[in-house]
């Protein structure tokens, strides 16, 4: 666990956190120093800043050189706190280039200086914190080299010295001790430290810490074969790792979760977590490849500096020997041969290192090519899937427009009501039900494929919204004869600001499900004010029914749209209502909570934070309710005969004067011969000229007549094409008459 520095791949982590405490270790008060000592302290502070800057820029050669100079300057008892701070940077740089033995040696020397620092007359807190830092540094390096018992001893010593008010450092130490015990297969010993770390993380409420501690807790339960509790903690770790962007914890959590799900027999979940683990590993692989090359380069430079120093020392000794024994030719020749041998050995070592690095780069390049090919394959499949759904959208909605339109026409025909009322209502219900199934499938595809799913804030009456949702849900399985109740907390304001369309969609899905699976029972919608927030209210929506409930088996995959394969009762539909609602609520940073038992009904709830608006809503009396198109000449451009009939009938019932064009070319001829008040344009009209092209040609001689697209094309595709077209507005088939009137009058006002 390393919070923010990810360069050191240590499971123990927190090494980089010491940088956050360095000002405490060093201390801000220099009043205990003499004037000469204050000048020396200023020099050490500036040098420490340069060392950190070099380390942060991954210039480990410079970090090591400056750290050696800094330790030499700070090698005085009253400045051993600076000696420890510099050694922390030096040891971390050595760990970066893989020299763990030298790093441990540096930290052992640092700990000796920290112990001697306790004998000075400087501030006690500063002395104690210096000793804590030195113990943690050495413990981290020991844990990295699997010297678990020694590492735990150092952590325990640091723990006894740490101020009990320093929650962050207490969390770090408890976490590292627990980590050491788990790595040493002593899970029982780890438990009390895991519990303490979990309590401290809950108190701190820092997402990255919480993610790491939950992962640790999950590993403990996994070691104890308690896979249920392990999974709960792994899922929590995934949640907080995603919130904080902490990739290391997220990768490990998905890996452990995959293993735990496999242990409990949930192989689908195991596969899904394994897939997420593999995807993140691919990203991490790319980052690690860059880091590996950088570290290899740094290691090479450090070795090069070391070799240069050794060569200089040998050369100086050789020159001195020659000067003292210039008369001894044999000795001169011997030292020359030794120098040549050393140079040859150094060249050989350089060649070996170069070849190793070349092989590593070739392997990384090969794996990168494999990854790129897999990525291209996935992108091709995604494009094919989106194209398929776009085509399905049009092919399904086109006949549905005819079915829904004709059923609406029959419903409004007074001459048919007496004899055929029941048959017509059955037809209308079946048409609406089929349209609902189609819309659910297409809505799920839209949520899955689009990265631009954003919430649209608008002012709305929460009580009116709930009432409309209940009334809409009643039309789903109306034969079930259920009683609907709505209870809204009196403390809730009348008006809020939020995406009411999305909230309505969720409520209709949930209430519709309750109505569908409850017969001759009660369905209750309850809205409570859970708490007040800085910007508004957190509202808790709860839907309770007395229906047949949900089995435990189905609850495990109820939000997975890919699992709804078997239908166990009539009219269960596509099973996409809950997955769609869950995805919509994720846009609000919320989720569904379900409590249900088979035969005992279901309670489903969610919470959404909304801004309340106490301003009085002023009625707009200037906006009339339009129910007629009397006096308007309207051209309908539509190649489908049934759709021509349906659209014409709708417009005739609204008293509009309707003309029909069966193609784009015919529409151009009619608009050249007659001035229309409005054009309703189909988009897909084979052959030769679609609705966009026909509109473009019409705009060459008529720039004012509103053109509205009536189409079964998928909305995402249509919106993209509309950006560069001269069409004024659009409406997706099938549509309600009220929606058509709103779009028409809105276009006529422009």
ZASE-649224 format. One record per residue (C-alpha): x, y, z; residue in one letter. Coordinates in steps of 0.02 Angstrom, whole numbers, plus 50000, padded with zeros to 5 digits. Example, Ala and Ser with C-alpha at 12.3 -4.5 7.8 and 13.67 -1.06 7.14 Angstrom:
BEGIN
506154977550390a 506844994750357s 
***
This chain:
BEGIN
500005000050000x 500935015849944x 499855031349941x 500325042549830x 502015036149768x 501755020949655x 503555019049597x 504065007049737x 503104990849713x 503004986349898x 501514977449970x 501944985150138x 501915002550073x 501735018750164x 503605021850136x 503195037350035x 502035043550173x 503595047550272x 503885062050154x 502275069450222x 502965068650400x 504715074850363x 504325092550420x 503795084950587x 505375074450598x 506465089450558x 505465101850661x 505045119850622x 505755127850780x 507655131250767x 507755141950923x 508755128151011x 510175130250885x 511595142750894x 511825155150752x 513145144250668x 512025128950688x 510555138450612x 511595141950456x 512065123550444x 510215118650467x 509715130350325x 511025122150213x 510355104750258x 508555110050224x 509015116450051x 510005100650013x 508555089650072x 507405099149953x 508605095749808x 508685077349857x 506795075649857x 506675084749690x 507925072649613x 506995057649686x 505295063849624x 506015066049448x 506715048149460x 508505054149443x 509135041049565x 510975043649523x 510875061849577x 509795056849728x 511145044749788x 512565057149759x 511685071449850x 511125059849991x 512905054150023x 513455072350033x 511985076550147x 512365062250266x 514165068050278x 513625085750323x 512275079850446x 513445067350534x 513375077350696x 512335071950848x 511245087650852x 510825085550667x 510485066850666x 508655070550629x 509245077250459x 510385062050442x 508825050950461x 507805061350337x 509185060750206x 509425042050236x 507575039150203x 507785046250028x 509425036950000x 508675020350054x 507135022649943x 508235026749793x 509245010849823x 507625000749834x 507075008349668x 508615001449579x 508474984649667x 509934986049789x 509004979749944x 510564974450042x 511344991650030x 509664999550074x 509544989150235x 511314994250280x 510865012750257x 509295010950365x 510265001550502x 511535015850509x 510075028150512x 509295019150661x 510945019850757x 511025038650729x 509205040550783x 509605031350945x 511085042750979x 509975057750939x 508955053451094x 510445058851203x 510415076851140x 509535091351228x 508385095151082x 506475094351089x 505855077351152x 504475075751023x 505685078950882x 506885065850951x 505485053050971x 504795055750796x 506525053850722x 506685036750807x 504955031550743x 505435036150564x 507075026450571x 506185010850639x 504855011550501x 506175013650364x 507134998350422x 505544988150451x 504944991550274x 506584985650198x 506594970050309x 504814965850257x 505294967850075x 506674954850099x 505464943050191x 506294945250361x 504574945750441x 504974943450625x 506314956950623x 505164968750527x 503744966050653x 504934969850799x 505394986650720x 503584990950682x 503084986750862x 504474997750929x 503875012150819x 502085008950875x 502535010851060x 503375027551023x 501975034850916x 500825048050987x 499065040751009x 498325056350930x 499285053150769x 497915042450689x 498705041850517x 500365034950577x 499485022750695x 498495016450546x 500095014250443x 500965004350580x 499484992950619x 499244989650434x 501084985250407x 501144973550558x 499574964550499x 500324963350324x 501914955650393x 500954942550494x 499874937850344x 501404936050232x 502174924950368x 500604913850370x 500144919550546x 498384925750515x 497824923750697x 499224935550752x 498714947850616x 496884949150670x 497024962150811x 498054973650701x 496844971450555x 495394976150670x 496314991550735x 496804997150560x 494994995150504x 494375005650650x 495635019350615x 495245019450429x 493395021350468x 493835036050580x 494935044550450x 493705042150304x 495075042850172x 494535031950023x 496285025649978x 496635020150158x 494925012050172x 495185002550008x 496844995550069x 496204990650242x 494644982250170x 495784972450053x 496844967350204x 495284962050301x 494694952050151x 496364943050138x 496244938350322x 494524930650297x 495124922250138x 496554914050234x 495274908050363x 494184900850221x 492784912950271x 492424917350091x 490774926450124x 491584939650237x 493084939850122x 491984944449973x 491094958150071x 492764966350110x 493444963949934x 491894972249860x 492094986749984x 493934988149936x 493454988849751x 492185002549786x 493385013849883x 494845010149765x 493785016049619x 493275031749714x 495095036049753x 495875030149589x 497015018449689x 497455006049552x 498584994249654x 497194990549779x 495914988849639x 496964976049544x 497294965549700x 495474966449755x 494844960249587x 496134946149592x 495644940349767x 493784942649731x 493944931449578x 494744917749684x 493444919649822x 491974918649703x 492734903049628x 492854895449802x 490984898349834x 490504891549662x 489974908149584x 491014905649428x 490164919449329x 490674932149460x 492384924349468x 492554926249280x 491934944449281x 493164949349418x 494544939949329x 494164949549169x 494254966249261x 495874960549342x 496604956249171x 496084972949097x 496884982849239x 498414971649232x 498624976149048x 498634994749093x 499794991649238x 500914981149124x 501174996249013x 501595007349162x 502754994249236x 503624992249071x 504065010749070x 504585010249253x 505634994549224x 506585003049084x 506825018849189x 507435008749339x 508574998349230x 509305014449158x 509515021649333x 510345005549394x 511505006049246x 511975024149283x 512285020349467x 513375005549421x 514275016649296x 514625029749429x 515235016149547x 516365008849414x 517055026149372x 517435028949556x 518305012149569x 519295015749411x 519855032649478x 520415024749641x 521365011049551x 522155023449430x 522745034549574x 523515019549662x 524335013949502x 525085031049469x 525755032049646x 526535014949630x 527345019749465x 528065035549539x 528775026049687x 529445011549585x 529735019049414x 531335008949403x 530404992449419x 529794988549241x 529084971749285x 527954979149419x 527384992649298x 526944979549168x 525984969149298x 524904984049350x 524594988549169x 523984970949133x 522864971749286x 522124988249227x 521814981049053x 521004965649129x 519854976449235x 519394987049083x 519024971448982x 517954964549122x 516994980849133x 516674980748945x 516084962748957x 514894967149097x 514234981848996x 513914970548847x 513004957848956x 511924971449032x 511544978748861x 511024961748792x 509904958348941x 509044975048922x 508834972048734x 508004955148767x 506844963248895x 506324976748771x 505994963648636x 504904953448755x 503944969048806x 503704973948625x 503034956648581x 501784956948725x 501274974648677x 500874968948499x 499794954848568x 498864967148678x 498574979248532x 497864965248423x 496664960048560x 496144978148583x 495804980048396x 494744964148397x 493694970648542x 493454987448456x 492874978748296x 491624968148394x 490974983848483x 490714992848317x 489804977648246x 488694976348400x 488224994848394x 487824993648208x 486734978448242x 485744987148378x 485545002648270x 484804991948131x 483714982248253x 483084998748324x 482455004348156x 481774987448102x 480784985248264x 480135002748287x 479505004648106x 478164990848118x 477814995448299x 477345013048241x 475995005248133x 475384993548269x 475315006748407x 474595019848290x 473215008648225x 472765002948401x 472645021248457x 471535025148306x 470395010548347x 470305016048530x 469695033348476x 468385026448355x 466715027948448x 465815016448322x 466885001448374x 466845003248563x 465234993848603x 465544978048505x 467444977148503x 467944986948659x 468774972148747x 469714966448591x 470334984048555x 470934986448734x 471854969748725x 472674975148562x 473174991948638x 473884983748795x 474854970848692x 475554984448579x 476094995248727x 476834980148815x 477844975048661x 478444993048640x 479004993148823x 480024977248796x 480844984548640x 481235001048728x 482024991748876x 483204982148760x 483694997948666x 483875008248827x 485074995248899x 486114995948740x 486135015048748x 486735015048930x 488075002048891x 488775010148734x 488685028748771x 490025038048870x 488995054048869x 487615048848988x 487385064949085x 486025070949203x 484925085649149x 484405096549297x 482675104349298x 481445110549427x 480065098049471x 478715094249599x 479225078149689x 477435074249743x 476765076549567x 478185065749499x 477745051549619x 475905052849574x 476275051849387x 477435037049413x 476085027449508x 474755031349377x 475915025649237x 476345009449329x 474505005149351x 474385002049163x 475654987949179x 474644972249218x 473024981949257x 472094965449278x 473044962049441x 471904974049536x 473194980349661x 472984994449786x 474285008449770x 474765019649918x 475945034749917x 476685041850078x 477845056950071x 478755064150222x 477995081050274x 479755088150292x 480085085950107x 480015101950004x 478795103849859x 480085107749727x 481825100849693x 483125102749555x 483725086749470x 483485075049323x 481645071249349x 481525061249187x 482815048649247x 482025047749421x 480315044949341x 481045031149231x 481735022149384x 480115023849483x 479045017449338x 480215002449316x 480144998049501x 478275001249524x 477914992049361x 478894976949423x 477934977449588x 476274978249495x 476794964249377x 477254951949516x 475874956549640x 474054951349619x 472604957649726x 473864965049847x 474584981549906x 475994992049831x 476695006549931x 477845020649874x 478645029650021x 479815044750012x 480765050050170x 481965064150208x 483475054050262x 484605068850302x 484985086850257x 486555090050156x 487565105650120x 486635108749956x 484945100449983x 484125084550045x 484545066050034x 482865057949990x 482555039450021x 481325031349897x 480595014549950x 479395003149853x 478594989249957x 477424975949885x 476524960449950x 476904950349793x 477714933549767x 479474939349813x 481154934449737x 482124918349765x 483874919149841x 484604911649682x 483874925449572x 484414939149694x 486234934649660x 486124939649477x 484594950749470x 485584966049408x 486494956049272x 485604958349106x 486574943649031x 485874931049157x 484004932849129x 483834917149023x 482344907849096x 480554914249112x 479624906849259x 477934915449240x 476934924549110x 477374942449062x 479034943149153x 479684953149007x 481514955548963x 482094956749143x 483014973049101x 482024984849213x 483144982449366x 484814982549271x 484274998549180x 483745006649344x 485395001749426x 486385009649283x 485335025549289x 485575027049478x 487455025349456x 487365042249368x 486695049149534x 488075040049632x 486705028949703x 486175010649693x 484684999349724x 484494989649887x 483344974449881x 482614964550025x 481504950049974x 480964932550020x 480014920649909x 478164921949950x 478394936650069x 478474951749954x 479894963549910x 480604979949976x 481714989649857x 482475006649895x 483725019549837x 484335036649896x 484645052149789x 485345069049843x 484345083549768x 484465102249782x 482845109649848x 482045125049772x 480895135049887x 480455148049756x 478615148949709x 478225141349539x 477425154749429x 476145147749309x 476425152349126x 474675157049066x 475395162148900x 475735144148851x 474115137048779x 473675118648775x 473665113848591x 472385100948536x 472175105348351x 473155108448192x 471685116948105x 472215128047962x 473965120447944x 474535112947778x 475665098247823x 476725087547705x 477085069747767x 478605061947682x 478515043047714x 478885028047602x 477985015047711x 476135013647662x 475545008447837x 476525022647919x 475785034747791x 474045029247843x 474405030348030x 475225047548022x 473865054447908x 472505047848023x 473315055948176x 473455072648086x 471675071348015x 471025068848193x 471935084948239x 471075094048092x 472675096347993x 472715097447801x 473835082947751x 474795079047591x 475815063147565x 477495061147476x 478125043147455x 479945048147423x 481185062147444x 481085066647259x 479185068147266x 479345078947423x 480475091047329x 479215092447186x 477755095647304x 478675108847407x 479185117947247x 477375118247191x 476555122547358x 477035132047517x 476755120847669x 476685126247850x 477615110747909x 478535095447840x 478605078847934x 480095069547860x 480525051047872x 482415047847877x 482665030547799x 481875031147626x 482655019847495x 483175021247360x 484355035447321x 483835049547439x 483585048947628x 482735062047737x 484335071947768x 484725073447583x 482915077847540x 482925091647673x 484575098247609x 483835099647432x 482255108047497x 483295120847594x 484035126747429x 482385135647390x 481455135447557x 482405140247715x 480935144247829x 479715129647831x 480005119147989x 480575101247952x 480305088148089x 481065070848072x 479865056748115x 480995041548118x 481325024548195x 483225027548188x 484115025148356x 484205041648452x 486105042048476x 486405039648290x 485075052548246x 485755065748365x 487505063948290x 486835066248112x 485705080748163x 487185091448216x 487615096348036x 485865095647960x 484525108747928x 483135098348009x 482325108348151x 481855094248271x 481485075548281x 480295063048360x 480645044448380x 479295032448320x 478145026948394x 477615042548488x 476125049648581x 474975062348500x 475375074848640x 477235073248602x 476925076548417x 475905092248458x 477255098848575x 478635096648445x 477575104348305x 477095120048403x 478865122048470x 479525121848290x 478185133848228x 478665146648362x 480495147548308x 
***
